[in-house]
Amino acid sequence: MSVPRLVIAAPSSGCGKTTVATGLMAAFAARGLAVSPHKVGPDYIDPGYHALATGRVGRNLDAYLCGPELVAPLFGHGARGCDLAVVEGVMGLYDGAAGQGELASTAQVSKLLRAPVVLVVDASSQSRSVAALVHGFASWDTGVRIGGVILNKVGSSRHEALLREALEEAGVPVLGALRRASQVETPSRHLGLVPVAERGAAAVSAVAAMAARVSAGCDLDALMALARSAGALPGAAWSPAEALSPPARDRSPRSDDGDAAGPRPVVAVAGGPAFTFSYAEHAELLEAAGAEVVAFDPLRDERLPEGTRGLVVGGGFPEVYASELGANESLREEIAALALSGAPVAAECAGLLYLCRELDGVPMCGVLDAAARMGERLTLGYRDAVAVGDSVLAAAGTRMRGHEFHRTVVEPGAGEAPAWGVVAPRRRVEGFVQRGVHASYLHTHWASEPGVARRFTERCRTS
C-alpha cells in the first residue's frame, strides 16, 4: 500500500485539529484530488465533517477497539485508489487509552502508518516559547516524525514573524499560519460538535470556510510533498469479504458465498439526524455476510423498510429528538412488533435509549422494560467486555473492546440477561439480551470481531 498521507496532531485538545484537518481535506479535494479522510479514536462526529469535505466516507482508526494490527489494513481499505489521505488525530499527540501507555494515541497510529505528523499549535499566548514546545514534542519519541508545524490563532503579522523566527532556530518547518477567526467555529453541545446531519447548509458553509482559511494560510504544495515522503506500508488492505472468510481448511460450499445460504435478508439500519453514530465497516461486513442493508430515518419514516428481517440502531442523539421520535407512533409499534417476533435487533447507546419504555418521560419503542433520562455526569472511556450469554451478536464468552460516550442514564442498567460483563476498568454487568434483542451502551467496532456480522446475518436469515 502506497498512499501519500499526513497525520494532523496537536499538543492538546482545542488547538484546532478539526479545523485544519477538515480544511486541508476540502482544499485538496478542491484541487481535484481524491482525498481519503480518517480520524484517530472512536469519534463519530468529526468524520461527518470529513465526509462533507471530501465526498468520501470518514473512517476511524482505533488501535484500542480494533487492535494495532488492524490500523494499517483498515487505513488501506479506506484509502484504496486515493491520491492523498489525511488523518485527524485525537486529544494531544501522545494521549491514548488511560493507563495503557501509547495505545490508541495519535503518536502510535502515526507510527503504525509510517506517516509524517503535522503539529497544529495554538500560538495565541506565546511567541518564542513555541520553539521549546515543538522541540519537546518532536524529541519525545524518535519514532514519531514531526514534519512541520501549522500555527493557529496567530494574532498579527508581527506575531507570526516572531513565531517563525523561533521555529527556524528549532529546525522545524512552518507549513502554515492561520489568523484568529470566528466564522469557521462549529457549535457544540453535551457530547461535542453538532453533527453534520443536523446542520445542513450551515455545515456546508462551515467546511467551505475552513477550506478557504487553510488554503489562504497554508503551503499546500509543501504539505503534499511531505505527504509523498511517507513510504509504502507492508501488508494488504482490509477486506470485509476476506475478514469473514474462514481458513481454507474450514471452508464449505456454503461458507464462501453469503448468497449461497439463501436470499439476502433485509437489515434495516437507522440513520438520519437522531442516529448519526456508525462505523462504515459495520454495513460493509453485513453486506459481505449476505445481508441487504437498507437505511431508514426514524424521524421521517413511518414504516420499516419492506421485508425487514433484522434491525441495527446505532448511536446518536435521541435525547435531542425525543419528542419527534415519540410522535412517530407507527414506527415505534412496528419496531416493538419486530422485536417481539424474535427478529435480530442490535442497539448501541442511542439505540438502547430508543428501545426503552421512555426517554425523559416521552414514550419510546417499549421493547425494554427500562426508562432512560438525561443525567448530570458524562460517561466516557474504553471498556473491556465479555458476552455474558449467547445472543444474536456473540456467543457466550466472546471478548470485545468497546467505548462508552453518553450523558444519559438507563434504569435498570441491565436486564435479567445482561449483554456484557464489563471487566475493565471496573467489573459490572450492563445491557439487555432478550429474544433476538441485544441492547447496550457499548459502542463496538465489528472489524475487530467480524463473526458478529456473520452471526447477526445468519440469525436474520433463519428467524
N, C-alpha and C positions, 0 to 999 in steps of 0.2 A: 504494500500500500504506500503510495507516494502522493500526498496531497499537501500543497503549501498550507501552513497553519500557524496561527497565533493564539496564545493564551492571554487573556486580558485579566490582570490581577490588580490588587491594591494592598496597601499596608493594613487596612481595616475596612469594615463596612462603612458606607456613607461617603466614600471618596469619589464616587461617580462611575463605577464599573459598568453599570447597566446603560447609562447614557453613552459612554464611549463605545462599549461593545455593540450595542444596537445601532448607534450612529455609523460605526465602521461597516457593519453588515450592510446597512442600507446604502452607504456611499459606494461601496464596492459593487453592490448589485446594480446601482445606477450606471456604473461603467460597463454593464453588460456581462459581468462575471456571474457564474453560478456559485453562490455562497452557501456553505453548509453551516447552520447555526447550532451551537451546543452550549450547555450550561452544566457546570460542575455542581454536584449535590442533588438533593431531592426537590428543588424548587420547581413548581409548576407554572408560576405566573410569568417570570421573565421569558421563558421560551415562547409564550404567546406573542410578546413584542418582537422577539427574534423572527418568528414566522412571518409576522407582518412586514418586517424589514426585508426579508429575503424571498418570500414566496415559497419557502420550503418548511416542512415541519421542524419545530425546535425539538432537540433531543437532549436528554440528560446523560451525564457521565458520572456515576456514583460508585466509587470504589468500595463503599461500605455495603450498600444494598446488593450490588452485583458481584463484588469481589474485584480486586485489582486485575485479575487475569482477563476480565471481560471488557475493561475500559477501552483498550485499543481496538479489539474486534467490533465493539458497538460503535466506536467512532468511525471505523472504516465503513460500516454498514450505512451510517447516515451520510458520510461524505463521498460515497461512491459516485464518480462521474463529475465531481465539482472542481472548480478552479481554485477555490480557497475555502478554508474552514476557519471560523472564528469561535473560540471557546471562552465564554464568560466564566470567571472564577466565582468562588463563594467566600464570604467573610474576608478575613485577611489572608494573604498568600499562604502562610504556614498554619492556619487554623483548620482543624479537622474534627473528627469524632472525639468527643471528650474522653480524655484518659487513654487514647489509642495512638499516641504519637502522631505521625504524619498521615495516618489512614484517613482517606476521604478528603484530604486537603487539596487546594489548588496546586500546591507545590508537587504533591505526589502525582496528580493527574498530568501535570506538565512533563514530569519525568517519564511516566508511562507512555506518553505520546511523543516523547523526544521533541518537544515543541518549545520555541523561544517564548519568553514571557515579556509582555509589555506592562510595566507597572504604572498604574494611574495614581497620581499623588495629589491629594488636596493641599494645594500650596497657599491657601488663603491666609494662614497665620505664621508664615515662615519665609525666610529668604535663604541665607547661606546654609542654615541647618538642614535644608533639603538634601544636601550632599551627604551628610552623615547618615541621614535616614536611608537614602537609597543605597549607600555603601554597605550599611548593615544588612539590608535585605539581600543584596547581591552576593555577599560573602558568607551568609549564614549557612547555606547549603550549596556546596560547589557543584552538586548535580543539577541544580536549577540554573538555567541560563537566562538571565535578565538581559534582553537585547536592546532595551530602550525604555524611556520614560515619556508619559504624556502628563503634562502639568495641567491640573484642573483648578478652576476658580481663581485664576490669575487676575490680580486687581488692576494692573496698568502696564504700559509698555516698559516703564522703569522697573516694576516688579518682575516682569518677565526677563529683562536683561540680567538682573541680579541672580535669578534662579538658573538661567542658562550658564552664566559665568561659573557658578558654584558647581554645577554638574559637569561642566567641561573639565574642571580640576579633578573631579571624581572619575572621569573617563567613561561616563555613561551617556550615550546619545539622547538628546531630546528629540522626540519624534512628533511632538505636538504640544500646543499650549492653548488652552480654552479659557476664555474670559468668563467671568461670572455672568450667568443668565438665568432668568426665571421661566422663559417661555417653553423650556423643554422639561419642566418638572412634571411628574406624573402623580396623580393623587393616590394617597394610601389610606388604609383603614386597619382593622384589628389584626389581619394576617398579612400585611404588606401592601404592595401595589394593587390597585384595582385592575382586574384582568381585562385584556383587550376586548373580549366578547361583550363586556358590559359598557364599553366606552364608545364603540362605533367610530364615527368620524373624528371624535376628539383623539382617539388613539392613533389614527392615521396622521393627523396633524402633528401629534407629539413626535412620532417616528420621523416624519419629514423634517421637523425642526432639529432633531438630534443629528440627522444626516447632514443638514446644511451646516450646523455648528462644527461637526467633526471635519467635514470637507474643507471648511474655511481655516480651521486651526491645526490640522494635522498634515504631515507629509505622507500622502497615501502611497507614493512611489517607493519611499524608503520602507514603509510598513510592508508593502508587498515583497520587496526584496528580502526583508527579514523573514517573512513567512516562507519564502522559497528556500531559505537556508536550512529548513528542517529536513532531515534525511528521511529515507524510506523506513517504514515500520515493518518489522517482520510479522509473518503470520497472515492468515486470511481474515477477511471481513466476516462479521457475524451474519448468519442467515437464519431466519425463523424456521425455514423448512429443515435445514441441517440440524438446528438446535433440537428439533423434535424427532429427528431420525434416531432410532435405536442403533446400537452397534450392529455391524453386518451379520454377526453370528446369531443375533436375536431377531432378525427381520423375518417377517412372514409376508405372504402376498397382500395381506390387509394393511400392514403397518407402513408400507412405503407410500401410500397414497391416501390422503384424508377422504377422498371421494369413494374409495373402494368399499368403505363400510356402509355406504348408503347415501341418500340425499343429504345435501348440506343443510343442517338445521339453522334457522334464523336466530341469531343472537342480537337482541336489541341493546344498544349502548347509549346511555343517557348523555346528553350534551346540552348545548345552549348556555346562556349566561349563568344559570344556577349550578351547573356541573361542568366546570372547565378543567378540573384536575385529572389528567390521564397521561399515561406514557404511551407513545405511538406503538411501541413494541407489543403491547397487550393485544391490540386489534390485529396486528400482523401475525402474532402467534395463533390467535383464534382462527384466522383465515387459513394459516398453514395447517392447522389441525383439522380443517374441513368445515369450518363454520362460515355462514354468510353473515357478515357483520353489517347491521343497519343502524344508523344513528337516529335518535329522536330527541325532541326537546320537551321536557315535562312542563315547561311554562306555556307552550303553544299547542302541542299535540294532545288531543283528547283520547286518542287510542294508541295502543302499542302497535308497532309495525305488523303488517299482515303476516301471519304464520309464526309469530314469535314463539320459540321453544325455550329460550333462556334469556336472562336479563343481567346486565352489568351496570351498576350505578357507582361511579367513582366519586372523587372529592369535589369540593366547590364551596359555594356559599348559599346553602338553602335557607340559612337564618336571615339573609338579606331579602329573600323572595318567599318567605313563609306564607304570606297571605295569598300570593298568586298560586303557589303550589297547592295550598289548601283549597283554593277555589276551583281547581281542576278536578272536580269530584269524580268524573267518569274515568279518568286515567288512574286515579288513586284506587278506585274499586277494581279496575282491571288488573292492576299490579297485585292487589291483595288476592284476587282470584287465582292469578298465575302462581303466586307463592303457595296458596292453599292446595293447589293441584299437585305440588311436589316438584314443579319445574325448577331447574337450577337458577338460583339468584345469588350473585356476588355483589356485595355492597361494602364500600370503604368510606369511612369518615362521613362525608356529606350523605352518601348513600345510606349509611347506618341511621342517620337522623331522619331521612325521608321515609324509612321503613317503620319508624317508631309510631306509637299511638298519636303523639302530638309533639309539636315543636313550639316552645314559648306559648303554649295554650292553643295553638292553631292545629286543627286536625291534619294528620299526615296519612300514610297508607294503612297503618294499623296492623302491619304484618307482625310486628314485635310488640309484646306487652311491656312497653317501656316508654318513658317520657323524656324528651330532650329539652334542654333550655340553655340559653346563653349563660356563661359563667364569668367570674371575675379574673380568673387566672389562665394565662396561656400555657398550654401543654405542648412541649416541643422537644424532640430528640429522637435519636435512633433507638431501636429496640431489637433484641434477640428473642425470637419466639419459636415455640414448638406447637404443632397441631395437637390439641387435647384428644380429639377423637376423629373418626372418619367424617369427611364432608365432601361436597361436590368439588372442592378445590384441592384437597390434600388428604392423604391417608394419615391416620394417627401416627404421631412420631415424626412427621415431616418437619424439618427445621428451616426456618426462613428468617431473614432480617427485614425489619420494617422501619417505618418512620411515622411518628405522631406529630400532628400540627393542627391544633384546634383550640378554640376558646369556648367550647360548649361542654355540657355535662349530660350524660345519659344515665338515668336511674331506672332499674338497676344497671350496673355496668357490665354484667354478664348474665347469661341465661343458665338454665339447668345444665345445658350442654354448651360450655364456652367455645369460642372459636379458637383462641390461642391461650397457651400458657406462656406469659412473658417471663423470661429467665434473666434478663438484664435490661436496664440497670437494677431493677428490683423485682422480686418474684410476685406474681399475681396472675389471675386469670381475667380475661376480658372477651367481650363479643358474644355472639349468639350463633348456634347451629341448630336449626330445626327444619324438618323435612328437607327441602332442597336449598334452604337459605343458609348462606354464610355471610354474616354481617359483623364488621369490626371497625375500630378506629384506625387500625394499622394500614398505612399505605405500603404496598409491596411492589417490587419490580419483578415481573414474571420471567424476564430473561435469566434471572438467577436460578429459576426452577421451572423450566419450560413445560414439565409434565403437568403443571397446574392447568395450562390451556388445553392440553390434550384430554385431561380428566374431565374438565368442565364441558368440553365439546361433546365427548362421548356420552356424558350424562344427558346433555340436551338431545342427543340423537335417540336415546333409549327411554327417556322419561315419558 
